[in-house]
C-alpha cells in the first residue's frame, strides 16, 4: 500500500454521517500531531506494536514485500507469478499455517492468476493482490458468522476449552458484548473443579452488572448447576445464558464426558471453544478434538494482540470446519470483537479496516460531541482538555497501534513512529500531566511558564522536559486539527505522511 492512499479514506472525508466524519478527522489529526510532523524524521521501525495485527505483523511485511515487486509491472510472466507465490508460500509456512492449507491456497491463487482474463480495471500485479485477498478471506472463514438465537429464552451458550486459554474471562467478555447489544445476559459457574474460577466469575459479573448463577462445589455438580441455571434464567426471562464449563490442562475422557452430559441435558444453541492464538497449531488440534467429541458451533480465539505467529487463525476454519466467531484483542473486558474474515484479510495485506474504525468511533462519540469537536478544529479552539479526550478515546479503541492498523496506508508509516509514543504508558503519563494543570492552563496552554511547568511536573511525577514535550505535541496536534478540518485537509495529510 502507498502512503497517499490515506487521502482517499471515506471514513474521514466521504462519510455521510457527520459524527463519524468529524470524529475520524480528529483521530487522524491526533495521530499525526502526536507522532510528529515528518514521519521521515522519526525513529527506526517499530517492532512491538500493539493491536490485533501484532500476530500477523511478520506475515504482513513478507506478503507486502512479495507483492511490491509485482505491482509496478505492466505484464506478469509465469516466472514472476511463481517467484511471488514461492515467497507467499514460505511466509505462510513460517507463520505456522497448516501445510495442506498453504498448499491449497497457493495452488488456487496460481490457477486464478494464470488466467489471461484478469480484472480489466487493474494492472496484472494488482489483480494478483486482489486474488490473494479473496482467497485469504476464504481460508480465514469466508462470511462473518454471528451467534444464533433460540426460539425461546434462554438461548444457552456453552463455553468450553482447556485451562489457561482465557475461557472464564472470555465468558465474561461475551456477556458484556451481548449486553451492549441490548440483550439480557446471565452466566452460570459450571467449573466446580477450580474454586477460584467461581470467585473470578462473580467478581467479573459484579463489574459488568451481570448475574452469576453458582452453587456450592462440595454439594453440587457441573450438570446440576447447568440445569438449575437454565430453569432460573427461564423464570427471569433472560435472553442469553452463558455456561462457563470446566477445563483441563489436556483433553481427557473425564472432561469430555462431563461436557457431553451438560450438552445433552441443556441442548445449547451455541457451543463455543476458546483457544489461545499464541499456541499455534496446538490450538487447531484442540479445535479438531473438541469438534469430534462434543460438536462446536464456533470458536473464540484469544490473545490476538500477542507476538506469536498467526497460523492458528489462518488454519482453524479450513482444518476444523468450525468458524471463528470472536477474537480477543486485549485483556480488558471490552477486548472482544466479532470476527470478520474480510476485514482480517484486509489488515493482513496492509489495506486497513475502515469499517471497524467507523464502528469503534461511533461507540465513542455522538453527533452533539462531534459538532463541538468540529467547531473547535475549525476555530483553533482545540485545547488540552480536548487532547486528553482524544488520547483517552484511543485507549478505549484499543490503543494507537490498533487504530493505525485500521487506516489504509498507515501500516508503512507505523514502522517509522517512535515506540515510546505508541506505548499506553506514555499516554498515562500525559494524562497525569494534564490532570496536574489548572482549568485555566488546560484551556489556555500559553499561560504555562517555567514555574508552572515545574509545578505540573512535580504534581504528575514527571520532569519539566516531559511537560515541554507534551506542549510541543499539543501545538502540532492543534495545527493538524486546523489543516485537516479545512479544504486542504487531504493535501495536508499527504504532506505530513510523506515528510514534506
C-alpha positions as CSV (number, residue, x, y, z in Angstrom):
1,X,0.0,0.0,0.0
2,X,1.2,3.5,-0.7
3,X,1.1,6.3,1.9
4,X,-1.0,8.6,-0.3
5,X,-3.8,6.0,-0.1
6,X,-4.7,7.7,3.2
7,X,-6.1,10.7,1.5
8,X,-8.9,8.6,-0.1
9,X,-10.2,7.5,3.3
10,X,-14.0,7.5,3.0
11,X,-14.3,7.4,6.8
12,X,-12.6,10.8,7.0
13,X,-13.9,12.8,4.1
14,X,-16.6,10.9,2.3
15,X,-18.8,9.6,5.1
16,X,-22.4,10.8,5.0
17,X,-22.5,10.6,8.8
18,X,-21.3,13.9,10.3
19,X,-20.3,12.4,13.7
20,X,-18.2,9.7,12.0
21,X,-16.6,12.1,9.6
22,X,-15.7,14.7,12.2
23,X,-14.6,12.2,14.8
24,X,-12.2,10.4,12.5
25,X,-10.7,13.6,11.1
26,X,-9.8,14.4,14.7
27,X,-8.4,10.9,15.2
28,X,-6.1,11.2,12.2
29,X,-5.1,14.7,13.2
30,X,-4.3,13.4,16.7
31,X,-2.2,10.5,15.3
32,X,-0.1,12.8,13.1
33,X,0.3,15.6,15.6
34,X,1.2,13.1,18.4
35,X,3.9,11.4,16.4
36,X,5.5,14.5,14.8
37,X,5.3,16.4,11.5
38,X,7.7,14.5,9.4
39,X,7.4,10.7,9.5
40,X,10.8,10.5,7.8
41,X,12.5,12.1,10.9
42,X,11.1,9.6,13.3
43,X,12.8,6.7,14.9
44,X,13.6,3.3,13.4
45,X,10.9,0.7,12.7
46,X,8.6,-0.3,15.5
47,X,8.9,-3.9,16.4
48,X,6.4,-4.3,19.2
49,X,3.2,-2.5,18.0
50,X,0.1,-3.4,20.0
51,X,-3.2,-4.4,18.4
52,X,-4.6,-7.3,16.5
53,X,-2.1,-7.0,13.7
54,X,0.8,-8.0,16.1
55,X,0.0,-11.6,15.4
56,X,0.3,-11.1,11.6
57,X,3.0,-8.4,11.5
58,X,5.8,-10.6,10.1
59,X,3.4,-12.3,7.7
60,X,2.0,-8.9,6.6
61,X,5.5,-7.5,5.9
62,X,6.6,-10.5,3.9
63,X,3.4,-10.6,1.8
64,X,3.6,-6.9,1.0
65,X,7.3,-7.3,0.1
66,X,6.4,-10.1,-2.4
67,X,3.6,-8.0,-4.0
68,X,5.6,-4.8,-4.1
69,X,7.9,-6.3,-6.8
70,X,4.9,-7.1,-9.0
71,X,2.5,-4.2,-8.8
72,X,4.6,-1.9,-11.0
73,X,4.9,-4.3,-13.9
74,X,2.7,-3.9,-17.0
75,X,2.8,-7.6,-17.7
76,X,3.5,-10.6,-15.5
77,X,5.2,-13.7,-16.7
78,X,4.6,-17.2,-15.3
79,X,8.1,-16.8,-13.7
80,X,7.0,-13.6,-12.0
81,X,4.0,-15.3,-10.5
82,X,5.9,-18.4,-9.5
83,X,8.5,-16.3,-7.7
84,X,5.9,-14.2,-5.8
85,X,3.9,-17.3,-4.8
86,X,7.0,-19.0,-3.6
87,X,7.6,-16.1,-1.2
88,X,3.9,-16.3,-0.2
89,X,4.2,-20.0,0.5
90,X,7.3,-19.5,2.7
91,X,5.7,-16.6,4.5
92,X,2.6,-18.7,5.3
93,X,4.6,-21.7,6.5
94,X,6.8,-19.5,8.7
95,X,3.6,-18.1,10.2
96,X,2.7,-21.6,11.2
97,X,-0.1,-22.0,8.8
98,X,-1.1,-25.7,8.2
99,X,0.9,-27.2,5.3
100,X,-2.2,-28.6,3.5
101,X,-4.0,-25.2,3.8
102,X,-0.9,-23.4,2.5
103,X,-0.5,-25.8,-0.5
104,X,-4.2,-25.5,-1.5
105,X,-4.1,-21.7,-1.1
106,X,-1.0,-21.3,-3.4
107,X,-2.4,-23.7,-6.0
108,X,-5.8,-21.8,-6.2
109,X,-4.1,-18.4,-6.4
110,X,-1.8,-19.6,-9.2
111,X,-4.6,-21.1,-11.2
112,X,-6.6,-17.9,-11.0
113,X,-3.6,-15.6,-11.6
114,X,-2.6,-17.6,-14.7
115,X,-6.0,-16.8,-16.3
116,X,-5.3,-14.2,-19.0
117,X,-8.7,-12.6,-18.5
118,X,-7.8,-10.8,-15.2
119,X,-9.7,-7.8,-13.9
120,X,-9.8,-5.2,-16.7
121,X,-9.6,-2.2,-14.4
122,X,-6.5,-3.4,-12.6
123,X,-2.9,-4.0,-13.6
124,X,-1.7,-7.6,-13.6
125,X,0.1,-7.1,-10.3
126,X,-3.0,-5.5,-8.7
127,X,-5.1,-8.4,-10.0
128,X,-2.9,-10.9,-8.2
129,X,-3.1,-9.0,-5.0
130,X,-6.9,-8.9,-5.3
131,X,-6.9,-12.7,-5.9
132,X,-4.7,-13.3,-2.9
133,X,-7.1,-11.1,-0.8
134,X,-10.2,-13.0,-1.9
135,X,-8.5,-16.4,-1.3
136,X,-7.2,-15.2,2.1
137,X,-10.8,-14.3,3.0
138,X,-11.8,-17.8,2.1
139,X,-9.2,-19.6,4.3
140,X,-9.9,-17.1,7.2
141,X,-13.6,-18.3,7.1
142,X,-15.5,-16.6,4.2
143,X,-18.6,-14.9,5.5
144,X,-19.0,-13.4,9.0
145,X,-20.9,-15.7,11.3
146,X,-22.8,-14.3,14.2
147,X,-24.5,-16.0,17.2
148,X,-27.7,-18.0,16.7
149,X,-30.7,-17.3,19.0
150,X,-33.1,-19.9,20.3
151,X,-36.8,-19.8,19.7
152,X,-37.5,-19.5,23.5
153,X,-35.3,-17.9,26.2
154,X,-32.8,-18.6,27.4
155,X,-30.5,-19.1,24.5
156,X,-27.8,-21.3,26.1
157,X,-24.2,-20.7,25.1
158,X,-21.8,-23.4,26.3
159,X,-18.2,-22.1,26.6
160,X,-15.6,-24.9,26.6
161,X,-11.8,-25.1,26.4
162,X,-8.6,-26.1,28.1
163,X,-7.2,-24.4,31.2
164,X,-5.2,-21.2,30.7
165,X,-6.7,-20.1,27.4
166,X,-8.8,-17.4,28.9
167,X,-12.1,-19.3,29.0
168,X,-13.7,-17.7,32.1
169,X,-12.6,-14.2,31.1
170,X,-13.9,-14.8,27.5
171,X,-17.3,-15.9,29.0
172,X,-17.5,-12.5,30.9
173,X,-16.4,-10.6,27.8
174,X,-19.1,-12.3,25.7
175,X,-21.6,-11.4,28.4
176,X,-20.5,-7.7,28.1
177,X,-20.7,-7.9,24.3
178,X,-24.2,-9.3,24.3
179,X,-25.3,-6.7,26.9
180,X,-24.0,-3.9,24.7
181,X,-26.4,-5.2,22.0
182,X,-29.3,-4.8,24.4
183,X,-29.6,-8.4,25.4
184,X,-30.3,-9.6,28.9
185,X,-27.5,-12.0,30.0
186,X,-26.5,-14.3,32.8
187,X,-23.6,-16.6,33.4
188,X,-23.5,-20.0,35.1
189,X,-20.3,-21.0,37.0
190,X,-20.1,-24.7,36.0
191,X,-16.4,-25.0,36.7
192,X,-16.5,-26.6,40.1
193,X,-13.1,-28.1,40.0
194,X,-11.4,-24.7,40.3
195,X,-13.0,-22.7,43.1
196,X,-11.0,-19.6,42.0
197,X,-12.9,-19.7,38.7
198,X,-16.2,-19.2,40.6
199,X,-14.9,-16.3,42.5
200,X,-13.3,-14.8,39.4
201,X,-16.6,-15.1,37.6
202,X,-18.5,-13.5,40.5
203,X,-16.0,-10.6,40.5
204,X,-16.4,-10.1,36.8
205,X,-20.1,-10.4,37.0
206,X,-20.3,-7.6,39.6
207,X,-18.1,-5.4,37.5
208,X,-20.4,-5.9,34.5
209,X,-23.7,-5.9,36.4
210,X,-24.4,-9.4,35.2
211,X,-26.0,-12.1,37.4
212,X,-23.8,-15.2,38.0
213,X,-25.5,-18.5,38.9
214,X,-23.4,-20.5,41.3
215,X,-23.7,-23.4,43.7
216,X,-21.5,-24.9,46.5
217,X,-18.8,-27.1,44.8
218,X,-19.0,-29.5,47.7
219,X,-22.7,-30.2,47.3
220,X,-23.4,-29.8,43.5
221,X,-22.1,-31.0,40.2
222,X,-21.4,-29.1,36.9
223,X,-24.5,-30.8,35.4
224,X,-26.8,-29.7,38.3
225,X,-25.5,-26.1,38.1
226,X,-26.2,-26.0,34.3
227,X,-29.7,-27.5,34.6
228,X,-30.7,-25.2,37.6
229,X,-29.3,-22.2,35.8
230,X,-31.3,-22.8,32.7
231,X,-34.5,-23.1,34.8
232,X,-33.7,-19.9,36.7
233,X,-32.8,-18.0,33.6
234,X,-36.1,-19.1,32.0
235,X,-38.1,-17.9,35.0
236,X,-36.3,-14.5,34.8
237,X,-36.8,-14.2,31.0
238,X,-33.0,-14.0,30.4
239,X,-32.3,-13.9,26.7
240,X,-28.8,-15.5,26.9
241,X,-27.3,-17.8,29.4
242,X,-23.6,-18.5,29.2
243,X,-22.2,-21.7,30.8
244,X,-18.6,-21.4,31.9
245,X,-17.6,-25.1,31.9
246,X,-14.6,-26.9,33.4
247,X,-11.2,-27.0,31.7
248,X,-8.2,-29.3,31.9
249,X,-4.5,-29.0,31.3
250,X,-5.1,-31.5,28.5
251,X,-8.1,-33.2,26.8
252,X,-9.2,-36.3,28.6
253,X,-12.2,-38.7,28.7
254,X,-13.4,-37.4,32.0
255,X,-13.6,-33.8,30.7
256,X,-15.3,-34.8,27.5
257,X,-17.8,-37.0,29.3
258,X,-18.7,-34.1,31.7
259,X,-19.2,-31.7,28.7
260,X,-21.3,-34.3,26.8
261,X,-23.6,-34.7,29.8
262,X,-24.2,-31.0,30.0
263,X,-24.7,-30.7,26.2
264,X,-27.3,-33.5,26.2
265,X,-29.1,-32.1,29.2
266,X,-29.4,-28.4,28.3
267,X,-29.2,-28.6,24.4
268,X,-27.1,-25.4,23.9
269,X,-27.8,-23.3,20.8
270,X,-24.1,-22.4,20.7
271,X,-21.1,-24.4,21.8
272,X,-18.0,-22.1,21.6
273,X,-14.5,-23.3,22.0
274,X,-12.0,-20.9,23.5
275,X,-8.4,-21.3,22.1
276,X,-5.2,-19.4,22.6
277,X,-3.9,-18.0,19.3
278,X,-0.4,-18.0,20.8
279,X,-0.3,-21.8,20.8
280,X,-0.4,-22.0,17.0
281,X,-1.3,-25.4,15.6
282,X,-1.9,-26.8,19.1
283,X,-5.0,-24.6,19.1
284,X,-6.1,-26.1,15.8
285,X,-5.6,-29.7,17.1
286,X,-7.7,-28.8,20.2
287,X,-10.4,-27.5,17.9
288,X,-10.4,-30.7,15.9
289,X,-10.7,-32.9,19.1
290,X,-13.5,-30.9,20.6
291,X,-15.3,-30.8,17.4
292,X,-15.1,-34.6,17.0
293,X,-16.2,-35.3,20.6
294,X,-18.9,-32.7,21.5
295,X,-19.5,-30.7,18.3
296,X,-18.8,-27.0,18.1
297,X,-20.7,-24.1,16.5
298,X,-17.9,-21.6,16.8
299,X,-14.5,-20.5,18.2
300,X,-13.3,-17.6,20.3
301,X,-9.7,-17.0,19.6
302,X,-7.9,-15.2,22.4
303,X,-4.6,-13.3,22.6
304,X,-4.8,-12.0,19.1
305,X,-2.8,-9.0,20.4
306,X,0.2,-11.2,21.1
307,X,3.5,-11.5,19.4
308,X,3.3,-15.2,18.3
309,X,2.7,-16.4,14.7
310,X,-0.8,-16.2,13.4
311,X,-1.1,-19.6,11.8
312,X,-3.9,-20.8,14.1
313,X,-6.3,-18.1,12.8
314,X,-5.4,-18.8,9.2
315,X,-5.8,-22.6,9.6
316,X,-8.7,-23.0,12.0
317,X,-11.7,-22.9,9.7
318,X,-10.1,-24.9,6.9
319,X,-8.9,-27.7,9.2
320,X,-11.7,-28.0,11.7
321,X,-14.7,-26.8,9.6
322,X,-15.7,-24.6,12.6
323,X,-16.0,-20.8,12.1
324,X,-14.1,-18.3,14.3
325,X,-16.9,-16.1,15.7
326,X,-15.0,-13.8,18.1
327,X,-11.4,-12.7,18.8
328,X,-9.8,-11.4,21.9
329,X,-7.8,-8.3,21.2
330,X,-6.9,-7.1,24.8
331,X,-7.2,-8.2,28.4
332,X,-9.9,-5.6,29.1
333,X,-13.5,-6.7,29.3
334,X,-14.2,-4.7,26.2
335,X,-11.5,-6.5,24.4
336,X,-13.7,-9.0,22.5
337,X,-14.6,-8.3,18.9
338,X,-16.8,-10.1,16.4
339,X,-14.6,-11.8,13.8
340,X,-14.9,-10.6,10.2
341,X,-12.7,-12.7,7.8
342,X,-12.8,-10.0,5.1
343,X,-11.6,-7.3,7.5
344,X,-8.9,-9.5,8.9
345,X,-7.6,-10.3,5.4
346,X,-7.6,-6.6,4.5
347,X,-5.5,-5.8,7.6
348,X,-3.0,-8.6,6.9
349,X,-2.4,-7.2,3.4
350,X,-2.0,-3.7,4.8
351,X,-5.3,-2.4,3.3
352,X,-6.7,-1.2,6.7
353,X,-10.0,-1.9,8.2
354,X,-12.2,1.2,7.7
355,X,-15.5,-0.5,8.7
356,X,-14.2,-1.5,12.2
357,X,-12.7,2.0,12.6
358,X,-16.1,3.5,11.9
359,X,-17.8,1.2,14.4
360,X,-15.3,1.9,17.1
361,X,-15.5,5.7,16.5
362,X,-19.3,5.6,16.6
363,X,-19.1,3.9,20.1
364,X,-17.2,6.8,21.4
365,X,-18.8,10.0,20.0
366,X,-22.4,11.1,19.4
367,X,-23.5,13.9,16.9
368,X,-23.5,16.6,19.5
369,X,-20.0,15.8,20.7
370,X,-18.8,15.7,17.1
371,X,-20.3,19.1,16.3
372,X,-18.4,20.7,19.2
373,X,-15.2,19.0,18.2
374,X,-15.6,20.0,14.5
375,X,-16.1,23.6,15.6
376,X,-13.1,23.6,17.8
377,X,-11.0,22.1,15.0
378,X,-12.0,24.9,12.6
379,X,-11.6,27.8,15.1
380,X,-8.4,26.6,16.7
381,X,-10.3,26.3,19.9
382,X,-8.8,22.8,20.4
383,X,-7.3,22.8,23.9
384,X,-5.6,20.4,26.3
385,X,-9.0,19.1,27.6
386,X,-9.8,18.0,24.0
387,X,-6.3,16.5,23.6
388,X,-6.9,14.5,26.8
389,X,-10.3,13.3,25.5
390,X,-8.7,12.2,22.1
391,X,-6.0,10.2,23.8
392,X,-8.5,8.5,26.1
393,X,-10.6,7.7,23.0
394,X,-7.6,5.9,21.5
395,X,-7.2,3.9,24.7
396,X,-10.8,2.8,24.5
397,X,-10.5,1.9,20.9
398,X,-7.6,-0.5,21.6
399,X,-4.6,1.8,21.5
400,X,-2.9,3.9,18.8
401,X,-1.2,1.0,17.1
402,X,-4.6,-0.8,16.8
403,X,-6.2,2.3,15.2
404,X,-3.3,2.7,12.8
405,X,-3.7,-0.8,11.6
406,X,-7.3,0.0,10.6
407,X,-6.3,3.0,8.4
408,X,-5.4,2.2,4.8
409,X,-1.8,3.0,4.0
410,X,-0.8,3.8,7.6
411,X,0.9,0.4,8.1
412,X,4.1,1.7,6.4
413,X,4.0,4.9,8.4
414,X,3.6,3.0,11.7
415,X,7.0,1.4,11.3
416,X,8.7,4.9,11.5
417,X,6.9,6.0,14.6
418,X,8.5,6.3,18.0
419,X,7.7,3.1,20.0
420,X,7.6,5.3,23.1
421,X,4.7,7.3,21.7
422,X,2.8,4.1,20.9
423,X,3.1,2.9,24.5
424,X,0.0,3.2,26.6
425,X,2.3,4.1,29.5
426,X,3.2,7.3,27.6
427,X,-0.5,8.3,27.3
428,X,-1.0,7.6,31.0
429,X,1.9,9.9,31.8
430,X,0.4,12.6,29.6
431,X,-3.0,12.1,31.4
432,X,-1.2,12.7,34.7
433,X,0.4,15.9,33.5
434,X,-2.9,17.3,32.1
435,X,-4.7,16.4,35.4
436,X,-2.0,18.3,37.3
437,X,-2.9,21.5,35.4
438,X,-5.4,24.1,36.5
439,X,-8.6,24.5,34.4
440,X,-7.2,27.8,33.1
441,X,-4.0,26.2,32.0
442,X,-5.8,23.4,30.2
443,X,-8.0,25.9,28.3
444,X,-5.1,28.2,27.5
445,X,-1.7,26.4,27.5
446,X,0.1,29.7,26.7
447,X,-0.2,30.5,30.4
448,X,2.2,27.7,31.2
449,X,5.5,29.4,32.0
450,X,8.7,28.0,33.6
451,X,7.4,27.9,37.2
452,X,4.1,26.4,36.2
453,X,5.9,23.7,34.2
454,X,7.9,22.8,37.3
455,X,4.7,22.6,39.4
456,X,2.9,20.4,36.8
457,X,6.0,18.1,36.6
458,X,6.2,17.8,40.4
459,X,2.4,17.1,40.6
460,X,2.5,14.4,38.0
461,X,5.7,12.7,38.9
462,X,7.3,13.7,35.6
463,X,10.0,16.2,34.5
464,X,9.9,19.7,33.1
465,X,11.3,18.1,29.9
466,X,8.3,15.8,29.7
467,X,5.9,18.8,30.1
468,X,7.8,20.6,27.3
469,X,7.4,17.6,25.0
470,X,3.7,17.4,25.8
471,X,3.2,21.1,24.9
472,X,5.1,20.6,21.7
473,X,2.9,17.7,20.7
474,X,-0.2,19.7,21.6
475,X,0.8,22.6,19.3
476,X,1.5,20.2,16.5
477,X,-1.8,18.5,17.1
478,X,-3.6,21.9,17.1
479,X,-2.1,22.8,13.7
480,X,-3.1,19.4,12.2
481,X,-6.7,19.9,13.5
482,X,-6.9,23.2,11.7
483,X,-5.5,21.8,8.5
484,X,-7.5,18.6,8.3
485,X,-10.8,20.5,9.0
486,X,-10.1,22.8,6.1
487,X,-10.5,22.2,2.4
488,X,-6.7,21.5,2.3
489,X,-7.2,18.5,4.6
490,X,-6.3,15.8,2.1
491,X,-3.2,17.5,0.9
492,X,-2.2,18.3,4.5
493,X,-2.3,14.6,5.4
494,X,-0.4,13.5,2.4
495,X,2.2,16.2,3.0
496,X,2.6,15.2,6.6
497,X,2.9,11.5,5.9
498,X,5.4,11.9,3.2
499,X,7.5,14.3,5.2
500,X,7.2,17.4,3.0
